[in-house]
């Protein structure tokens, strides 16, 4: 590093201010890195807050999916049990009922499948989001360690 090039003043107050604020080249560099450490520390804290928020929202979303899937499973069970004995009189009536019976089951199972698929997609999206945020935080932490290390 270059020699301190702070001009010498004949006024003691100027020398005191320069000394107090550490305004020489070394002081300017040190102030720069102090500010950069603070920026990185704020970014790390911000990323951590986002991660915590993502986790909270994800847990709420998963609870919602669990409730909706339980309801859809009950709908499937009800569809299988929904036998209308009055519609089973003749062969023609039984055939018509069978079509309606299987259609309702197909719809109920389709609803359940789509909810389970949506849940799985939400889990994968959450994992990807956390992966990206953790990578960003790791990068900031590595930089912070790098500029904070003291080598004499």
JOMOMO-V685679 format. One record per pair of residues at least 12 apart in sequence whose ideal C-beta (glycine too) atoms are under 10 Angstrom apart, sorted by the first residue. I is the first residue (numbers start at 1). GAP is how many residues later the second one is. Records with the same first field share a line. If there is no record, write none. Layout:
I: GAP / GAP
This chain:
1: 24 / 25 / 28
2: 23 / 24
3: 21 / 22 / 23
4: 19 / 20 / 21 / 22 / 23
5: 19 / 20
6: 12 / 13 / 16 / 17 / 18 / 19 / 20 / 21 / 22
32: 115
33: 114 / 115
34: 113 / 114
36: 107 / 108 / 111 / 112
37: 106 / 107 / 110 / 111
39: 101 / 104 / 105
40: 99 / 100 / 101 / 102 / 103 / 104 / 105 / 106 / 107 / 108
41: 99 / 100 / 103 / 107
42: 98
43: 93 / 94 / 96 / 97 / 98 / 100 / 101
44: 92 / 93 / 94 / 95 / 96 / 97 / 99 / 100
45: 92 / 95
46: 90 / 91 / 94
47: 85 / 86 / 87 / 88 / 89 / 90 / 91 / 92 / 93 / 94
48: 85 / 86 / 89
50: 79 / 80 / 83 / 86 / 87
51: 78 / 79 / 82 / 83 / 85 / 86
54: 71 / 72 / 75 / 76 / 79
55: 71 / 74 / 75
57: 69
58: 64 / 65 / 67 / 68 / 69 / 71 / 72
59: 67
61: 57 / 58 / 61 / 62 / 64 / 65
62: 57 / 60 / 61 / 64
64: 55 / 58
65: 50 / 51 / 53 / 54 / 55 / 57 / 58
66: 49 / 53
68: 43 / 44 / 47 / 48 / 50 / 51
69: 42 / 43 / 46 / 47 / 49 / 50
70: 45
71: 40 / 41 / 44
72: 36 / 37 / 38 / 39 / 40 / 41 / 42 / 43 / 44
73: 35 / 36 / 38 / 39 / 42 / 43
74: 34 / 38
75: 29 / 30 / 32 / 33 / 34 / 36 / 37
76: 28 / 29 / 31 / 32 / 33 / 34 / 35 / 36 / 37
77: 31
78: 26 / 27 / 30
79: 22 / 23 / 24 / 25 / 26 / 27 / 28 / 29 / 30 / 32
80: 21 / 24 / 25 / 28 / 29
82: 18 / 19 / 22 / 23 / 26
83: 14 / 18
84: 13 / 16 / 17
85: 12
87: 13 / 14
